Amino acid sequence: MSYHFNLNMLGESDMGNRKETLYGSRVVRGTLHLPPGGAKAVQGTLLICHGFKGFKDWGFFPFAAEQLAILTNLNVVRFNFSHNGVGADMGSFSEPERFAVNTYEREQEDLASVLALVHSEAFKQWKEQLYASLALSNPIRIPSFDSRMLVQADHTSNEPIFILGHSRGGATALLYALDYSEHIAGVLTWNGVTNVDLFSTEQKENLRTTGRSQVINARTGEALPLDAVVLEDLERNADKYQIIERMSTAQFPLIMIQGSNDLPGFCEGSSRLQQQYKEAEWVIIDEAGHTFQAVHPFQGTTPQLNEAIEHSAAWLKKQLQCRDK
């Protein structure tokens, strides 16, 4: 059971001394998956963060979210970062100029707002309406929430919130957890990024000299633009974005689920992270690539994807049991 929502953000994002206002309002588009046991069975919430050139409806995300909701009795929220480049059609990079300026800093703002939304009274009331509509078979319109109304979010709520991030989304989840471990119950990464600077020497040179570069979407062949602001973000926040080095002070449960055939350097990064944070669990799935052999459009699940989901669900249930003790 899944239901869509919009979270309206502020139109401008302050990036140092420059501000960009693009395509009007800034929107985080999300989908909520309700577990089948009813409101009283819900154990908490899992947020799913997509990666670079990803989006909430890519490939395995809808299937994985639904399965995790069923297996864990967690509300599961998958969402598009406001500057991922995918617009209202939900399936194409119809807002390339947003993609061009999508930074980790912006993703941290989006993630913080989604957490605030989950804690908000407005979101709780919407969920209650959804459960009521199931009993009455009444349709519920897609709601729009306003981030300006969420500033008083109650992060002290007993409801646990977990974050799962795939690829770059893993880095975004870890960065948030490193700064606000008290807000979350744990992090899961699926083939997660540990080194946020993945741009080539040529891309960085172009960004410095012309202010623009591009990256090719391997699936569609389209060239997506990059603006100098993405490099400025990495350089301005270089110390903050040193994920591996910062993990020695981490204070949150973590499981890394990774394919044995993940992208070059990713497994090495996970190994270094675990050396810094011995408490982290690291699961290797044999014969699995960066997307666990799943494709977009989704052609059905794979043994590797099923294994990633099963490991995730088992770990989440273990964390919930530990909280109940």
Buried (B, 14 or more C-beta within 10 A) or exposed (E): EBBBBBBBBBBEBEBEEEEBEBBEEBBBBBBBBBBEEEBEEBBBBBBBBBBBBBBBBBBBBBBBBBBBBBBBBBBBBBBBBBBBBBBEEBEEBBBBEBBBBBBBBBBBBBBBBBBBBBBBEEBBEBBEBBBEEBEEEEEEEEBEBEBEBBEEBEEEEEBBBBBBBBBBBBBBBBBBBBEBBEBBBBBBBBBBBBBBEBBEEEBBEBBEEEEEBBBEBEEEEBEBBBBBBBBBBBEBBEEBBBBBEBBEEBEBBBBBBBBEBBBEEBBEBBBBBBEBBEEBBBBEBEEBBBBBBBEBEBEEBBEBBBBBBEBBBBBBBBBBEEEEE
